[in-house]
């Protein structure tokens, strides 16, 4: 079984400065059968999901003028399929170098091992996302930059346990927003997000499949007197991203 930190996730989508991952936390819940299951030609899953749930945070800062906090750690409930998280970060001009910070929050589901028939198979995952986002960016003067960014991605993959290879989706970002001045505040309600992957599988091999939800919030500023903030609310009340279904065919 693979760990919950998916290697395809970009370290950063941000352009004002190089960043280095300095902190990460990963959580795992759930269990799966020790022996591979034989999946039918068409199999559909809804909550509760058998298998494994992973969640975690990557913190990627650069420069000297940033803060970041995660008041609700990302987590996915396999009984309901609901993922939650709350976080915020900020950057302010500091010294003579750019300052930036990015938080990457992820909730992943992974199946137990299985075998299937030979040929091309499809894996499709459907989420319903409700969250709030607040972005601000204030330039300190001429020639100074302030940026604030948010994105939500959904992805699917099928992992070949036999030869350690992966088939992954290339689905574009479900939600995103980027500002360089002013403010942006919005509540996204029940946004449908789908990701899928097609893969030619081998009958004699053992596989596991998974789906990922990744949220990015990031801020960056150049030297001077600029500030930027970004916050995410995805917990409490109706807020949250719910994995509605997974289909394998």
HELIX and SHEET records of a PDB file:
SHEET    1   A 6 UNK A  20  UNK A  31  0                                        
SHEET    2   A 6 UNK A  51  UNK A  62 -1                                        
SHEET    3   A 6 UNK A  99  UNK A 110 -1                                        
SHEET    4   A 6 UNK A 207  UNK A 221 -1                                        
SHEET    5   A 6 UNK A 146  UNK A 160 -1                                        
SHEET    6   A 6 UNK A 165  UNK A 168 -1                                        
SHEET    1   B 6 UNK A  20  UNK A  31  0                                        
SHEET    2   B 6 UNK A  51  UNK A  62 -1                                        
SHEET    3   B 6 UNK A  99  UNK A 110 -1                                        
SHEET    4   B 6 UNK A 207  UNK A 221 -1                                        
SHEET    5   B 6 UNK A 146  UNK A 160 -1                                        
SHEET    6   B 6 UNK A 175  UNK A 179 -1                                        
SHEET    1   C 2 UNK A  37  UNK A  38  0                                        
SHEET    2   C 2 UNK A 114  UNK A 115  1                                        
SHEET    1   D 4 UNK A  43  UNK A  45  0                                        
SHEET    2   D 4 UNK A 240  UNK A 248 -1                                        
SHEET    3   D 4 UNK A  82  UNK A  92 -1                                        
SHEET    4   D 4 UNK A  66  UNK A  77 -1                                        
SHEET    1   E 4 UNK A  43  UNK A  45  0                                        
SHEET    2   E 4 UNK A 240  UNK A 248 -1                                        
SHEET    3   E 4 UNK A 119  UNK A 138 -1                                        
SHEET    4   E 4 UNK A 182  UNK A 201 -1                                        
SHEET    1   F 4 UNK A  43  UNK A  45  0                                        
SHEET    2   F 4 UNK A 240  UNK A 248 -1                                        
SHEET    3   F 4 UNK A  82  UNK A  92 -1                                        
SHEET    4   F 4 UNK A 227  UNK A 234 -1                                        
END                                                                             
